[in-house]
Amino acid sequence: MKVAFIARTTLHTVPGGDTVQVVQTARQLNNLGVEVDILLSKDEINYSEYDLLHFFNLVRPADILHHSKISKKPFVISTILCTYGDYYKYNRNGLGAIFTHLPADGVEYLKTVARWVLGKDHLSSLDYLWKGQRKSIIEILNRADVILPNSESELKRVEDTYPNNARHMIITNGINPEKFPYDASRKKDDNMVICVARIEGRKNQLNLIRALNNTHFNLVIIGAPAPNQGDYYQQCRDEAADNVGFADRIPHEELINYLQRAKVHVLPSWFETTGLSSIEATVMHCNIVITDKGDTRDYFGNDAIYCEPGSTESILRAVVQASKAPFNEALLSRILENYTWKQAAQQTLKAYQTAT
C-alpha cells in the first residue's frame, strides 16, 4: 500500500504537534510495510501513484476540498480539531476583541483568507471562498471514507459541531519511548519548572509567567514564538522576572537535559487536543500540570494536576502541589502501554484497510 500524507504548507517551517504526529506516524507505518510520502498542500501531486490520501487538520478544509475532489481517491482525515477555547473570551486585546463576537468557523475563515491575501499560505481551493469554513468542513466529513480523531472527546466535538455521517476510528497520539531515555541516577530539581510549547496566546505562557514570577521556582519557557505572535512573545519577555528564562527552540538532546532535571512540566493552555509535550515529560518522570480545556482528560485522567488557565493563583497552586508530589508511576505505565507512535500506526493501518 502506498499512501500520500497531505499536510499544511507550513508543516516544517512552523512546526507544531501535528508535525510530530505526521512525521512519527509516517515513520512507524513504513516499519509496518506501508509506503508513505509526506507532501504539502501546495505540492503538485501525481495521485495515480497512491492507493489512499491521508489529510491532517480539519480546520484547514480548503486543502482537503481541492485534493480529495480532483484525485478521486479514497481518503481519511486526522481531524486534530483544535480551537482557541475561551482564549478570546478572556483576552480581548487586538483581534481578540473582534473574534469574541464571531463564531469559531468565522474566525478560521478570516484567518485562512488573511494568510492567503498576505501571501503567508497557499489556498488550494477557490471553492472554499464561497462555501465558507463550516460548509466546507461538513462536505469533506461526509465524503471522507474514515475520520481519525485522537480521542473520544475530540470525536464528540467533531460530531457536535459538524453533523456528519462519517465512519470513525480513534487513533491515539503518542511517543517514541526510546527518544526519551530517563536516567534514574540523576536527581530532579524540585524548584525547576519547564513549559515546552510554541509561544502563543492559546498556550498561555503569559499567565504562567505571571503566576511564577518572583517565586522560588526557576521557570524555563522552551519554544519559539508562533507566527503573528511576536507581540505576545515580547510581552512574555517584558513581564518575566529574574527567575524566568527562555530557551527558544532547542535541539532534542538539550530538551532531554531540561526534562531530566525538571520536577514539573506545565502546559496551562486554553485548549489542547492532547498536549504531546506533557506525554513526553511524563516519560522523563516530570509531574504534570495541565488544564482540562480540550481532550487532556482522555489521556491523563486523574493522574495529572489540573489548573484554571485564567487564574494565576490556580496555576501557582498546581505547580506547588506538583513540586511536592511523588512521581506518578501509574500515569507513566498507562502512557507506555497505550500511547506510543507504534500503536498509533497500527491503529491507522486498520483504518486504511477499512477505507480501501
C-alpha positions in Angstrom: 0.0 0.0 0.0 1.2 3.5 -0.8 -0.2 6.5 1.0 0.1 10.3 0.5 0.2 12.3 3.7 -1.1 15.8 2.7 -0.5 18.4 5.4 -0.4 22.2 5.7 2.1 24.2 3.7 3.8 25.4 6.9 4.2 21.9 8.4 8.0 22.1 8.6 8.6 25.9 8.7 6.1 26.4 11.6 6.3 23.0 13.4 3.7 22.0 15.9 2.1 19.0 17.4 0.7 18.0 14.1 4.2 18.0 12.6 5.2 15.4 15.2 2.1 13.4 14.5 2.7 13.4 10.7 6.4 12.5 10.9 6.2 9.9 13.6 3.1 8.2 12.1 4.7 8.0 8.7 7.9 6.5 10.1 6.0 3.8 12.0 3.8 3.0 9.1 6.9 2.5 7.0 8.0 -0.1 9.6 4.7 -1.9 9.0 5.3 -2.1 5.3 3.2 0.9 4.2 5.0 3.3 1.8 4.3 6.9 2.9 5.2 10.2 1.2 4.8 13.4 3.3 3.5 16.1 0.9 2.4 19.7 1.4 -0.9 21.0 0.3 0.7 23.3 -2.2 2.5 20.5 -4.0 1.7 19.1 -7.4 0.7 15.5 -6.7 0.6 12.6 -9.0 -2.4 10.9 -7.4 -2.1 7.8 -9.6 0.9 6.7 -7.5 -1.2 6.4 -4.3 -3.8 4.0 -3.0 -5.1 6.4 -0.4 -4.8 10.1 0.7 -4.4 10.9 4.3 -5.2 14.6 5.3 -4.5 16.4 8.6 -6.2 19.3 10.3 -10.0 19.6 9.7 -9.8 23.3 10.4 -8.0 23.7 7.0 -10.7 22.3 4.7 -9.6 24.2 1.6 -6.7 21.9 1.1 -8.8 18.8 1.6 -11.5 20.0 -0.7 -9.1 20.5 -3.6 -7.0 17.3 -3.4 -9.9 15.0 -2.5 -12.1 16.1 -5.4 -9.6 16.0 -8.2 -7.8 12.9 -7.1 -10.9 10.7 -6.9 -9.0 8.5 -4.4 -10.2 7.1 -1.1 -9.2 9.5 1.8 -9.1 9.7 5.5 -8.7 12.7 7.8 -6.8 13.1 11.0 -9.2 15.8 12.3 -7.0 17.4 15.0 -9.9 19.7 15.7 -8.3 22.3 18.0 -10.0 25.6 18.9 -9.0 28.6 21.0 -11.5 27.6 23.7 -12.2 30.5 26.0 -9.0 32.4 25.0 -10.8 35.2 23.1 -13.4 35.5 25.7 -10.9 36.4 28.4 -8.2 38.1 26.2 -9.9 40.9 24.3 -6.9 42.9 23.1 -6.4 43.5 19.4 -8.1 40.9 17.2 -9.4 39.2 20.3 -11.9 42.0 20.7 -13.3 41.2 17.2 -13.0 37.4 17.4 -15.1 37.4 20.7 -18.1 38.3 18.6 -17.6 35.8 15.8 -18.4 32.1 15.7 -15.3 29.8 15.6 -15.8 29.0 11.9 -16.0 32.7 11.0 -12.7 33.3 12.8 -11.0 30.4 11.0 -12.4 31.7 7.7 -11.0 35.1 8.2 -7.6 33.7 9.3 -7.4 31.5 6.2 -8.3 34.3 3.8 -5.9 36.6 5.5 -3.0 34.2 5.3 -3.7 33.8 1.5 -4.1 37.5 0.8 -0.9 38.3 2.7 1.0 35.6 0.8 1.7 33.6 4.0 0.0 30.4 2.9 -1.4 28.7 -0.1 -5.1 28.5 -0.9 -5.7 25.2 -2.8 -9.4 25.6 -3.4 -11.2 28.7 -4.6 -14.5 26.9 -3.9 -13.7 27.5 -0.2 -14.1 31.2 -0.6 -17.8 31.0 -1.4 -18.6 27.8 0.6 -17.0 29.1 3.7 -15.5 27.2 6.6 -18.5 25.4 8.0 -20.0 24.1 4.8 -16.6 23.0 3.5 -15.9 21.0 6.7 -19.3 19.3 6.6 -18.8 18.4 2.9 -15.5 16.8 3.4 -16.6 14.9 6.5 -19.5 13.4 4.6 -17.2 12.4 1.7 -14.3 11.0 3.8 -14.0 7.2 4.0 -12.9 7.4 7.6 -12.1 10.2 10.1 -9.4 9.7 12.7 -9.8 11.8 15.8 -7.2 11.4 18.6 -9.7 10.8 21.4 -13.4 10.1 22.2 -13.6 13.7 23.4 -12.4 15.0 20.1 -14.8 12.7 18.2 -17.7 14.1 20.2 -16.6 17.7 19.5 -16.5 16.9 15.7 -19.9 15.3 15.8 -21.5 18.0 17.9 -20.0 20.9 15.8 -20.4 19.4 12.3 -23.3 17.0 11.8 -22.0 14.2 9.5 -22.2 10.6 8.6 -18.5 9.7 8.5 -17.2 6.5 9.9 -14.5 6.9 12.5 -11.7 5.2 14.3 -9.9 6.7 17.3 -6.1 7.0 16.7 -4.2 7.8 19.9 -1.3 10.3 19.9 1.9 9.0 21.4 5.6 8.9 22.0 8.7 7.0 20.9 9.9 5.9 24.4 13.4 5.3 23.1 13.8 9.0 22.2 13.2 10.0 25.9 15.8 8.0 27.9 15.2 8.8 31.6 18.3 8.4 33.8 17.2 7.5 37.3 20.6 8.2 38.7 20.2 11.9 38.1 18.3 13.8 40.8 15.4 16.1 40.0 15.4 19.8 40.9 12.2 20.3 42.9 12.3 24.1 42.1 12.8 23.6 38.3 9.6 24.1 36.2 9.5 23.9 32.4 6.9 24.6 29.7 7.6 23.1 26.3 5.3 24.6 23.7 5.2 27.1 20.8 4.8 30.5 22.4 1.3 31.9 21.6 -1.8 33.1 23.4 -3.6 29.7 23.3 -0.7 28.1 25.2 -1.0 30.7 27.9 2.7 31.2 28.8 2.0 34.8 29.9 -0.3 33.7 32.8 2.2 31.0 33.7 5.0 33.7 33.9 2.8 35.9 36.0 1.9 33.0 38.3 5.6 32.1 39.0 7.2 35.5 38.8 9.4 36.2 41.9 8.8 32.8 43.5 11.4 30.3 44.5 10.7 28.3 41.3 13.1 28.5 38.3 10.8 28.6 35.2 12.1 27.9 31.7 9.9 28.6 28.7 11.1 26.4 25.9 9.7 27.1 22.4 9.7 29.6 19.6 7.0 32.3 19.1 4.2 31.3 16.7 3.7 33.4 13.5 1.9 36.7 14.2 2.5 36.2 17.9 5.6 38.5 18.2 3.8 41.0 20.4 2.6 38.2 22.8 6.2 36.8 22.9 7.6 40.2 23.7 5.1 40.8 26.4 6.1 37.4 27.9 9.8 38.6 27.9 8.9 42.0 29.2 6.9 40.7 32.2 9.3 37.9 33.1 11.1 38.3 36.4 14.7 37.2 37.0 13.6 33.6 37.9 12.1 33.1 34.4 14.3 32.1 31.4 13.7 31.5 27.7 15.3 28.7 25.7 13.6 29.1 22.3 13.5 26.0 20.1 16.4 23.8 21.1 18.0 20.6 19.8 16.4 17.3 21.1 19.5 16.4 23.2 19.2 19.8 25.0 15.5 19.3 25.6 16.2 15.9 27.1 18.6 17.6 29.6 15.9 20.1 30.7 13.3 17.3 31.0 15.7 15.2 33.0 16.3 18.0 35.5 12.8 19.5 35.9 10.4 18.2 38.6 7.4 19.8 36.9 6.2 20.4 33.4 3.3 22.9 32.9 1.1 23.3 29.9 -1.6 25.8 31.1 -3.3 26.0 27.7 -6.7 27.4 26.9 -7.2 24.4 24.7 -5.3 21.2 23.9 -6.2 18.1 21.9 -3.6 16.1 23.7 -0.6 18.0 24.8 2.2 16.0 23.3 4.9 17.7 25.4 3.1 16.6 28.5 3.2 13.0 27.4 6.9 13.3 26.6 7.6 15.0 30.0 5.8 12.1 31.8 8.2 9.6 30.3 11.0 11.7 31.7 9.4 11.5 35.1 8.2 15.0 35.4 5.0 15.7 37.3 2.4 17.2 35.0 0.3 20.3 35.4 -2.3 20.9 32.7 -5.8 22.3 32.2 -8.9 20.2 31.3 -9.7 22.5 28.4 -9.9 20.2 25.4 -9.2 16.5 25.4 -6.5 16.2 28.0 -8.6 14.1 30.5 -8.9 11.4 27.9 -5.1 10.9 28.2 -4.3 11.9 31.7 -7.4 11.1 33.7 -6.9 11.9 37.3 -3.2 11.3 37.2 -2.2 14.9 36.4 -2.7 18.1 38.4 -5.2 20.5 36.8 -5.3 24.3 36.9 -7.5 27.0 35.5 -5.8 28.9 32.7 -7.3 32.2 33.6 -6.2 32.1 37.2 -2.6 32.8 38.2 -3.4 31.7 41.7 -4.7 28.3 40.4 -1.6 27.9 38.2 0.8 28.6 41.1 -1.2 26.3 43.5 -1.0 23.5 41.0 2.8 24.0 40.5 3.4 24.0 44.2 1.4 20.7 44.5 3.2 19.1 41.7 6.6 20.1 43.0 5.9 18.4 46.3 4.2 15.3 45.0 5.9 11.9 44.3 6.2 10.9 40.6 3.0 9.3 39.3 4.1 5.8 38.2 0.5 4.9 37.2 0.4 7.6 34.6 3.8 6.5 33.2 2.6 2.9 32.9 -0.6 3.9 31.1 1.3 6.1 28.6 3.8 3.4 27.8 1.1 0.8 27.5 -1.4 2.8 25.4 0.2 5.9 23.8 3.1 5.1 21.5 3.5 6.0 17.9 3.9 2.4 17.1 0.4 1.7 18.4 -0.9 4.8 16.6 0.5 3.4 13.3 -1.1 0.0 13.9 -4.5 1.7 14.5 -4.0 3.8 11.4 -3.3 0.8 9.2 -6.5 -0.8 10.4 -8.4 2.4 9.3 -6.7 2.3 5.9 -7.8 -1.3 5.4 -11.5 -0.3 6.1 -11.2 2.7 3.7 -9.8 0.8 0.8 
